[in-house]
Amino acid sequence: MRVHVVSDVHGSAEALARSGDGADALICLGDLILYIDYDDHAQGIFADLFGADNAAAFIALRTAKRFDEARAMSAELWKGLGGDPREHIEANVRRQYAVLFAAMPEPAYLTYGNVDVPRLWADYLKPGHRVLDGQEAEIGGWRFGFVGGGLKTAYRTPYEIEDEEYAAKVAALGEVDVLCAHIPPAVPQLLYDTVARRFERGSEATLDYIRRVQPRYALFGHVHQPLYQRTRIGRTECVNVGHFRGKGQPFVLEW
């Protein structure tokens, strides 16, 4: 059995269309949308609406953790644009989802990332796409458990939830062979982004699950340039499957 796993697609439709080549199935761990690109300031919804220069300035404030100033800048830009910001954002998100889901191979097993908008997915899914969040699926005789979204942060991305809600989704899983989540378990070396020079939030609930259940693998994304791409917790191989927008290649799981 051969399964390809991707995460942090962030608008890379052409690479996504090829991501299932040679595989029996694709697993996508979320973050399909590209709202703002920290490497290419001309890409993403923010740049489409306000231009690359404003995107660069906004990124600089967020990188410096000057979140109040970043929010104030964003508010002024929205005033100049006019209309309801939510309508502008949703229209752009829908345009990206239409392209991305059309490109996504079948069969595919998906869960949400922290920058995704779950309520919109049903409008774009193909018959061979299965969305799981706090749920399990059998693939090639192995049990896969899926936990989507992220935890609350100062960045206020669309699908951030409270720790208790996230933990409840983890608790709903039985004993699986592969744990699939968007965010890593709360292990410091897996959470540190060496380019952004900051720690992202990880999950204590998935860390506890890994220690207790000892699945064969724990797969995740979210941290684009991790200090450690993989580590072991007991018998469990914990693997960041990679920033798909950056590398364009899936992680390959075979058994």
Buried (B, 14 or more C-beta within 10 A) or exposed (E): EEBBBBBBBBBBBEBBBBBBEEBEBBBBBBBBBBBBBBEEBEBBBBBBBBBBEBBBBBBEBBEEEEBEBBBEBBEEBBEEEEEEBEEBBBEBBBEBBEBBBEBBBEBBBBBBBBBBBBEBBEEBBEEEBBBBBBBBBEBBEBBBBBBBBBBBEEBEBBBBBEEEEBBEBBEEBEEBBBBBBBBBBBBEEBBBBEEBEEBBBBBBBBBBBBEEBEBBBBBBBBBBBBBBBBBEBEEBBBBBBBBBBEBBBBBEBEE
